[in-house]
Amino acid sequence: MRKRSNAKDRRKAKRKRASEAEKRQTPHIGNEKCVFCGCDTGVPFDTPVSKRKYYISGSGQLCEDCYLELYVCRSEIENELLIDEMNKLVYLCKHDCKGSKE
């Protein structure tokens, strides 16, 4: 009796392993989720990595907002503001200094 139950258990375990392997090979249906915020990125699971936008190797798929927040250098944006502000200050100083000399 024990030999049958062991054989039965082995067959059951073999079917379970086969089922799990099949699940791993079945392509996912749907879109990737952002690894940072979890929102739907609109990128299908079966899209090759080389064709994806906002994909970071070693991290995964990001949505556009998270990509821009994490990987676009904020200092570039801040520098543009600083340059504009500096240009305005220089303009004001030049015009203010000319007025006081006259």
N, CA, C and O atoms as a GROMACS GRO file, in nm:
protein
  408
    1MET      N    1   0.081  -0.119   0.000
    1MET     CA    2   0.000   0.000   0.000
    1MET      C    3   0.087   0.127   0.000
    1MET      O    4   0.056   0.223  -0.071
    2ARG      N    5   0.192   0.128   0.077
    2ARG     CA    6   0.279   0.246   0.083
    2ARG      C    7   0.345   0.273  -0.050
    2ARG      O    8   0.363   0.390  -0.087
    3LYS      N    9   0.381   0.171  -0.123
    3LYS     CA   10   0.448   0.192  -0.251
    3LYS      C   11   0.357   0.265  -0.348
    3LYS      O   12   0.404   0.350  -0.424
    4ARG      N   13   0.229   0.234  -0.348
    4ARG     CA   14   0.136   0.303  -0.437
    4ARG      C   15   0.124   0.451  -0.399
    4ARG      O   16   0.126   0.537  -0.487
    5SER      N   17   0.111   0.480  -0.272
    5SER     CA   18   0.096   0.620  -0.231
    5SER      C   19   0.222   0.700  -0.265
    5SER      O   20   0.212   0.816  -0.305
    6ASN      N   21   0.339   0.640  -0.249
    6ASN     CA   22   0.462   0.709  -0.285
    6ASN      C   23   0.467   0.735  -0.435
    6ASN      O   24   0.505   0.844  -0.478
    7ALA      N   25   0.429   0.636  -0.514
    7ALA     CA   26   0.427   0.653  -0.659
    7ALA      C   27   0.324   0.758  -0.698
    7ALA      O   28   0.348   0.840  -0.787
    8LYS      N   29   0.211   0.755  -0.631
    8LYS     CA   30   0.106   0.852  -0.658
    8LYS      C   31   0.154   0.993  -0.622
    8LYS      O   32   0.130   1.088  -0.697
    9ASP      N   33   0.220   1.007  -0.510
    9ASP     CA   34   0.274   1.136  -0.468
    9ASP      C   35   0.379   1.187  -0.567
    9ASP      O   36   0.384   1.306  -0.597
   10ARG      N   37   0.463   1.096  -0.615
   10ARG     CA   38   0.566   1.136  -0.713
   10ARG      C   39   0.502   1.184  -0.842
   10ARG      O   40   0.546   1.284  -0.900
   11ARG      N   41   0.397   1.113  -0.889
   11ARG     CA   42   0.329   1.155  -1.011
   11ARG      C   43   0.262   1.291  -0.992
   11ARG      O   44   0.266   1.376  -1.081
   12LYS      N   45   0.202   1.310  -0.876
   12LYS     CA   46   0.136   1.438  -0.845
   12LYS      C   47   0.239   1.550  -0.843
   12LYS      O   48   0.214   1.658  -0.898
   13ALA      N   49   0.353   1.528  -0.780
   13ALA     CA   50   0.460   1.628  -0.774
   13ALA      C   51   0.515   1.657  -0.913
   13ALA      O   52   0.546   1.772  -0.945
   14LYS      N   53   0.527   1.553  -0.997
   14LYS     CA   54   0.577   1.571  -1.134
   14LYS      C   55   0.480   1.656  -1.215
   14LYS      O   56   0.522   1.744  -1.290
   15ARG      N   57   0.349   1.631  -1.200
   15ARG     CA   58   0.249   1.710  -1.272
   15ARG      C   59   0.252   1.856  -1.225
   15ARG      O   60   0.238   1.948  -1.305
   16LYS      N   61   0.271   1.874  -1.094
   16LYS     CA   62   0.277   2.010  -1.039
   16LYS      C   63   0.398   2.086  -1.095
   16LYS      O   64   0.386   2.202  -1.133
   17ARG      N   65   0.513   2.020  -1.101
   17ARG     CA   66   0.634   2.084  -1.157
   17ARG      C   67   0.613   2.117  -1.304
   17ARG      O   68   0.654   2.224  -1.349
   18ALA      N   69   0.550   2.027  -1.378
   18ALA     CA   70   0.524   2.051  -1.520
   18ALA      C   71   0.429   2.169  -1.537
   18ALA      O   72   0.447   2.251  -1.627
   19SER      N   73   0.330   2.177  -1.451
   19SER     CA   74   0.234   2.287  -1.458
   19SER      C   75   0.303   2.421  -1.429
   19SER      O   76   0.277   2.521  -1.496
   20GLU      N   77   0.390   2.423  -1.328
   20GLU     CA   78   0.462   2.545  -1.294
   20GLU      C   79   0.557   2.586  -1.406
   20GLU      O   80   0.570   2.705  -1.435
   21ALA      N   81   0.623   2.490  -1.468
   21ALA     CA   82   0.712   2.520  -1.580
   21ALA      C   83   0.633   2.577  -1.697
   21ALA      O   84   0.679   2.669  -1.765
   22GLU      N   85   0.515   2.524  -1.720
   22GLU     CA   86   0.431   2.574  -1.830
   22GLU      C   87   0.388   2.717  -1.802
   22GLU      O   88   0.384   2.800  -1.894
   23LYS      N   89   0.356   2.747  -1.678
   23LYS     CA   90   0.316   2.883  -1.642
   23LYS      C   91   0.430   2.982  -1.667
   23LYS      O   92   0.407   3.094  -1.712
   24ARG      N   93   0.552   2.939  -1.636
   24ARG     CA   94   0.668   3.027  -1.659
   24ARG      C   95   0.691   3.053  -1.806
   24ARG      O   96   0.740   3.160  -1.842
   25GLN      N   97   0.657   2.958  -1.892
   25GLN     CA   98   0.681   2.972  -2.035
   25GLN      C   99   0.568   3.046  -2.105
   25GLN      O  100   0.587   3.096  -2.216
   26THR      N  101   0.451   3.052  -2.043
   26THR     CA  102   0.337   3.118  -2.105
   26THR      C  103   0.362   3.268  -2.104
   26THR      O  104   0.392   3.325  -2.000
   27PRO      N  105   0.348   3.333  -2.221
   27PRO     CA  106   0.371   3.478  -2.224
   27PRO      C  107   0.264   3.550  -2.141
   27PRO      O  108   0.148   3.511  -2.139
   28HIS      N  109   0.307   3.655  -2.075
   28HIS     CA  110   0.214   3.735  -1.995
   28HIS      C  111   0.126   3.816  -2.088
   28HIS      O  112   0.167   3.855  -2.197
   29ILE      N  113   0.005   3.839  -2.045
   29ILE     CA  114  -0.086   3.923  -2.122
   29ILE      C  115  -0.109   4.048  -2.040
   29ILE      O  116  -0.139   4.041  -1.921
   30GLY      N  117  -0.094   4.162  -2.103
   30GLY     CA  118  -0.113   4.289  -2.034
   30GLY      C  119   0.009   4.377  -2.047
   30GLY      O  120   0.095   4.356  -2.132
   31ASN      N  121   0.015   4.476  -1.963
   31ASN     CA  122   0.123   4.575  -1.968
   31ASN      C  123   0.211   4.565  -1.845
   31ASN      O  124   0.171   4.516  -1.739
   32GLU      N  125   0.333   4.615  -1.862
   32GLU     CA  126   0.427   4.622  -1.750
   32GLU      C  127   0.381   4.728  -1.651
   32GLU      O  128   0.314   4.825  -1.689
   33LYS      N  129   0.416   4.710  -1.528
   33LYS     CA  130   0.390   4.809  -1.425
   33LYS      C  131   0.522   4.880  -1.393
   33LYS      O  132   0.629   4.820  -1.402
   34CYS      N  133   0.513   5.005  -1.356
   34CYS     CA  134   0.631   5.083  -1.319
   34CYS      C  135   0.692   5.024  -1.193
   34CYS      O  136   0.621   5.000  -1.094
   35VAL      N  137   0.823   5.000  -1.195
   35VAL     CA  138   0.889   4.941  -1.079
   35VAL      C  139   0.902   5.040  -0.963
   35VAL      O  140   0.932   5.001  -0.851
   36PHE      N  141   0.878   5.167  -0.990
   36PHE     CA  142   0.890   5.269  -0.886
   36PHE      C  143   0.756   5.301  -0.821
   36PHE      O  144   0.743   5.297  -0.699
   37CYS      N  145   0.656   5.332  -0.904
   37CYS     CA  146   0.526   5.372  -0.847
   37CYS      C  147   0.417   5.267  -0.863
   37CYS      O  148   0.314   5.274  -0.796
   38GLY      N  149   0.438   5.169  -0.952
   38GLY     CA  150   0.341   5.061  -0.969
   38GLY      C  151   0.230   5.088  -1.067
   38GLY      O  152   0.142   5.004  -1.083
   39CYS      N  153   0.231   5.202  -1.134
   39CYS     CA  154   0.125   5.231  -1.230
   39CYS      C  155   0.149   5.155  -1.361
   39CYS      O  156   0.259   5.107  -1.387
   40ASP      N  157   0.045   5.146  -1.442
   40ASP     CA  158   0.053   5.080  -1.573
   40ASP      C  159   0.135   5.168  -1.666
   40ASP      O  160   0.105   5.286  -1.682
   41THR      N  161   0.238   5.112  -1.729
   41THR     CA  162   0.326   5.190  -1.815
   41THR      C  163   0.278   5.195  -1.960
   41THR      O  164   0.324   5.278  -2.038
   42GLY      N  165   0.186   5.106  -1.996
   42GLY     CA  166   0.139   5.101  -2.134
   42GLY      C  167   0.232   5.020  -2.224
   42GLY      O  168   0.209   5.014  -2.344
   43VAL      N  169   0.335   4.960  -2.167
   43VAL     CA  170   0.430   4.879  -2.244
   43VAL      C  171   0.390   4.732  -2.229
   43VAL      O  172   0.392   4.679  -2.117
   44PRO      N  173   0.355   4.664  -2.339
   44PRO     CA  174   0.317   4.522  -2.330
   44PRO      C  175   0.432   4.437  -2.277
   44PRO      O  176   0.549   4.465  -2.303
   45PHE      N  177   0.397   4.331  -2.203
   45PHE     CA  178   0.497   4.241  -2.146
   45PHE      C  179   0.590   4.183  -2.253
   45PHE      O  180   0.709   4.166  -2.229
   46ASP      N  181   0.535   4.154  -2.370
   46ASP     CA  182   0.614   4.085  -2.472
   46ASP      C  183   0.699   4.179  -2.558
   46ASP      O  184   0.760   4.134  -2.655
   47THR      N  185   0.704   4.308  -2.524
   47THR     CA  186   0.788   4.402  -2.598
   47THR      C  187   0.934   4.377  -2.563
   47THR      O  188   0.970   4.373  -2.445
   48PRO      N  189   1.020   4.361  -2.664
   48PRO     CA  190   1.162   4.340  -2.634
   48PRO      C  191   1.222   4.460  -2.561
   48PRO      O  192   1.181   4.574  -2.585
   49VAL      N  193   1.315   4.435  -2.475
   49VAL     CA  194   1.378   4.541  -2.395
   49VAL      C  195   1.440   4.647  -2.485
   49VAL      O  196   1.437   4.766  -2.453
   50SER      N  197   1.497   4.605  -2.597
   50SER     CA  198   1.563   4.700  -2.687
   50SER      C  199   1.464   4.797  -2.751
   50SER      O  200   1.506   4.902  -2.801
   51LYS      N  201   1.336   4.765  -2.751
   51LYS     CA  202   1.235   4.850  -2.813
   51LYS      C  203   1.160   4.934  -2.711
   51LYS      O  204   1.075   5.015  -2.748
   52ARG      N  205   1.189   4.916  -2.584
   52ARG     CA  206   1.114   4.985  -2.479
   52ARG      C  207   1.169   5.123  -2.452
   52ARG      O  208   1.289   5.148  -2.460
   53LYS      N  209   1.077   5.213  -2.419
   53LYS     CA  210   1.114   5.347  -2.378
   53LYS      C  211   1.105   5.351  -2.226
   53LYS      O  212   1.013   5.292  -2.170
   54TYR      N  213   1.197   5.417  -2.159
   54TYR     CA  214   1.201   5.431  -2.014
   54TYR      C  215   1.233   5.300  -1.943
   54TYR      O  216   1.195   5.283  -1.827
   55TYR      N  217   1.303   5.208  -2.010
   55TYR     CA  218   1.345   5.084  -1.945
   55TYR      C  219   1.487   5.103  -1.894
   55TYR      O  220   1.575   5.150  -1.967
   56ILE      N  221   1.510   5.068  -1.768
   56ILE     CA  222   1.642   5.081  -1.707
   56ILE      C  223   1.697   4.941  -1.680
   56ILE      O  224   1.638   4.865  -1.603
   57SER      N  225   1.809   4.909  -1.743
   57SER     CA  226   1.870   4.778  -1.725
   57SER      C  227   1.909   4.760  -1.579
   57SER      O  228   1.974   4.846  -1.520
   58GLY      N  229   1.871   4.648  -1.523
   58GLY     CA  230   1.901   4.620  -1.383
   58GLY      C  231   1.793   4.667  -1.288
   58GLY      O  232   1.791   4.626  -1.172
   59SER      N  233   1.704   4.752  -1.335
   59SER     CA  234   1.593   4.800  -1.250
   59SER      C  235   1.460   4.752  -1.304
   59SER      O  236   1.382   4.689  -1.233
   60GLY      N  237   1.434   4.783  -1.430
   60GLY     CA  238   1.309   4.743  -1.491
   60GLY      C  239   1.241   4.858  -1.562
   60GLY      O  240   1.303   4.959  -1.594
   61GLN      N  241   1.113   4.841  -1.587
   61GLN     CA  242   1.034   4.937  -1.662
   61GLN      C  243   0.984   5.048  -1.572
   61GLN      O  244   0.930   5.023  -1.464
   62LEU      N  245   1.002   5.172  -1.617
   62LEU     CA  246   0.950   5.288  -1.545
   62LEU      C  247   0.844   5.356  -1.629
   62LEU      O  248   0.844   5.345  -1.751
   63CYS      N  249   0.752   5.427  -1.564
   63CYS     CA  250   0.659   5.511  -1.639
   63CYS      C  251   0.734   5.640  -1.674
   63CYS      O  252   0.842   5.667  -1.621
   64GLU      N  253   0.676   5.719  -1.761
   64GLU     CA  254   0.742   5.841  -1.807
   64GLU      C  255   0.768   5.938  -1.691
   64GLU      O  256   0.876   5.996  -1.681
   65ASP      N  257   0.669   5.956  -1.605
   65ASP     CA  258   0.684   6.050  -1.494
   65ASP      C  259   0.798   6.011  -1.400
   65ASP      O  260   0.879   6.096  -1.362
   66CYS      N  261   0.804   5.884  -1.363
   66CYS     CA  262   0.910   5.839  -1.273
   66CYS      C  263   1.046   5.847  -1.340
   66CYS      O  264   1.145   5.882  -1.276
   67TYR      N  265   1.052   5.815  -1.469
   67TYR     CA  266   1.179   5.824  -1.542
   67TYR      C  267   1.230   5.967  -1.540
   67TYR      O  268   1.347   5.992  -1.510
   68LEU      N  269   1.142   6.061  -1.571
   68LEU     CA  270   1.184   6.200  -1.573
   68LEU      C  271   1.224   6.248  -1.434
   68LEU      O  272   1.320   6.323  -1.418
   69GLU      N  273   1.150   6.204  -1.333
   69GLU     CA  274   1.181   6.244  -1.196
   69GLU      C  275   1.316   6.188  -1.150
   69GLU      O  276   1.392   6.257  -1.083
   70LEU      N  277   1.344   6.063  -1.188
   70LEU     CA  278   1.465   5.996  -1.138
   70LEU      C  279   1.588   6.018  -1.224
   70LEU      O  280   1.699   6.027  -1.171
   71TYR      N  281   1.571   6.028  -1.355
   71TYR     CA  282   1.688   6.026  -1.443
   71TYR      C  283   1.715   6.155  -1.519
   71TYR      O  284   1.825   6.170  -1.573
   72VAL      N  285   1.621   6.246  -1.526
   72VAL     CA  286   1.652   6.374  -1.588
   72VAL      C  287   1.715   6.461  -1.481
   72VAL      O  288   1.658   6.481  -1.374
   73CYS      N  289   1.830   6.510  -1.511
   73CYS     CA  290   1.907   6.585  -1.412
   73CYS      C  291   1.831   6.712  -1.373
   73CYS      O  292   1.811   6.801  -1.456
   74ARG      N  293   1.791   6.718  -1.249
   74ARG     CA  294   1.718   6.835  -1.201
   74ARG      C  295   1.806   6.960  -1.208
   74ARG      O  296   1.755   7.071  -1.226
   75SER      N  297   1.934   6.942  -1.194
   75SER     CA  298   2.022   7.058  -1.197
   75SER      C  299   2.018   7.126  -1.333
   75SER      O  300   2.036   7.247  -1.342
   76GLU      N  301   1.994   7.048  -1.440
   76GLU     CA  302   1.981   7.110  -1.572
   76GLU      C  303   1.862   7.204  -1.574
   76GLU      O  304   1.872   7.315  -1.626
   77ILE      N  305   1.751   7.160  -1.519
   77ILE     CA  306   1.631   7.243  -1.515
   77ILE      C  307   1.656   7.363  -1.424
   77ILE      O  308   1.622   7.476  -1.459
   78GLU      N  309   1.716   7.338  -1.308
   78GLU     CA  310   1.744   7.445  -1.215
   78GLU      C  311   1.845   7.544  -1.274
   78GLU      O  312   1.834   7.664  -1.252
   79ASN      N  313   1.944   7.494  -1.348
   79ASN     CA  314   2.043   7.581  -1.411
   79ASN      C  315   1.978   7.673  -1.512
   79ASN      O  316   2.014   7.790  -1.521
   80GLU      N  317   1.881   7.621  -1.588
   80GLU     CA  318   1.811   7.706  -1.684
   80GLU      C  319   1.742   7.820  -1.610
   80GLU      O  320   1.746   7.934  -1.655
   81LEU      N  321   1.678   7.789  -1.499
   81LEU     CA  322   1.613   7.893  -1.420
   81LEU      C  323   1.715   7.991  -1.365
   81LEU      O  324   1.693   8.112  -1.369
   82LEU      N  325   1.825   7.940  -1.315
   82LEU     CA  326   1.928   8.027  -1.261
   82LEU      C  327   1.987   8.117  -1.368
   82LEU      O  328   2.012   8.235  -1.342
   83ILE      N  329   2.009   8.065  -1.486
   83ILE     CA  330   2.064   8.146  -1.595
   83ILE      C  331   1.966   8.256  -1.632
   83ILE      O  332   2.006   8.371  -1.652
   84ASP      N  333   1.837   8.222  -1.642
   84ASP     CA  334   1.736   8.324  -1.672
   84ASP      C  335   1.733   8.432  -1.564
   84ASP      O  336   1.728   8.551  -1.593
   85GLU      N  337   1.736   8.388  -1.439
   85GLU     CA  338   1.736   8.483  -1.328
   85GLU      C  339   1.861   8.569  -1.330
   85GLU      O  340   1.854   8.690  -1.307
   86MET      N  341   1.975   8.508  -1.356
   86MET     CA  342   2.101   8.584  -1.361
   86MET      C  343   2.098   8.686  -1.474
   86MET      O  344   2.144   8.799  -1.457
   87ASN      N  345   2.045   8.646  -1.589
   87ASN     CA  346   2.035   8.740  -1.701
   87ASN      C  347   1.947   8.860  -1.665
   87ASN      O  348   1.977   8.974  -1.701
   88LYS      N  349   1.837   8.832  -1.595
   88LYS     CA  350   1.750   8.942  -1.552
   88LYS      C  351   1.821   9.033  -1.453
   88LYS      O  352   1.810   9.155  -1.461
   89LEU      N  353   1.895   8.973  -1.360
   89LEU     CA  354   1.968   9.054  -1.263
   89LEU      C  355   2.076   9.138  -1.330
   89LEU      O  356   2.093   9.256  -1.297
   90VAL      N  357   2.147   9.080  -1.424
   90VAL     CA  358   2.251   9.155  -1.498
   90VAL      C  359   2.186   9.271  -1.573
   90VAL      O  360   2.238   9.382  -1.572
   91TYR      N  361   2.074   9.243  -1.637
   91TYR     CA  362   2.002   9.347  -1.712
   91TYR      C  363   1.961   9.460  -1.618
   91TYR      O  364   1.980   9.578  -1.648
   92LEU      N  365   1.903   9.423  -1.503
   92LEU     CA  366   1.859   9.524  -1.408
   92LEU      C  367   1.977   9.603  -1.352
   92LEU      O  368   1.969   9.725  -1.335
   93CYS      N  369   2.086   9.533  -1.323
   93CYS     CA  370   2.204   9.602  -1.269
   93CYS      C  371   2.263   9.698  -1.371
   93CYS      O  372   2.301   9.810  -1.336
   94LYS      N  373   2.270   9.657  -1.495
   94LYS     CA  374   2.326   9.745  -1.599
   94LYS      C  375   2.240   9.870  -1.614
   94LYS      O  376   2.292   9.982  -1.622
   95HIS      N  377   2.110   9.849  -1.617
   95HIS     CA  378   2.021   9.964  -1.634
   95HIS      C  379   2.016  10.050  -1.509
   95HIS      O  380   2.006  10.172  -1.520
   96ASP      N  381   2.024   9.991  -1.392
   96ASP     CA  382   2.022  10.066  -1.268
   96ASP      C  383   2.153  10.143  -1.252
   96ASP      O  384   2.152  10.258  -1.208
   97CYS      N  385   2.266  10.079  -1.287
   97CYS     CA  386   2.395  10.146  -1.275
   97CYS      C  387   2.407  10.262  -1.373
   97CYS      O  388   2.464  10.365  -1.338
   98LYS      N  389   2.356  10.248  -1.493
   98LYS     CA  390   2.360  10.356  -1.591
   98LYS      C  391   2.278  10.473  -1.543
   98LYS      O  392   2.316  10.589  -1.562
   99GLY      N  393   2.166  10.445  -1.480
   99GLY     CA  394   2.079  10.552  -1.430
   99GLY      C  395   2.146  10.630  -1.316
   99GLY      O  396   2.126  10.751  -1.306
  100SER      N  397   2.223  10.564  -1.232
  100SER     CA  398   2.283  10.634  -1.118
  100SER      C  399   2.406  10.714  -1.160
  100SER      O  400   2.441  10.811  -1.092
  101LYS      N  401   2.474  10.677  -1.271
  101LYS     CA  402   2.590  10.750  -1.317
  101LYS      C  403   2.551  10.879  -1.387
  101LYS      O  404   2.627  10.975  -1.390
  102GLU      N  405   2.434  10.878  -1.442
  102GLU     CA  406   2.395  10.995  -1.522
  102GLU      C  407   2.351  11.107  -1.440
  102GLU      O  408   2.315  11.212  -1.494
   0.00000   0.00000   0.00000
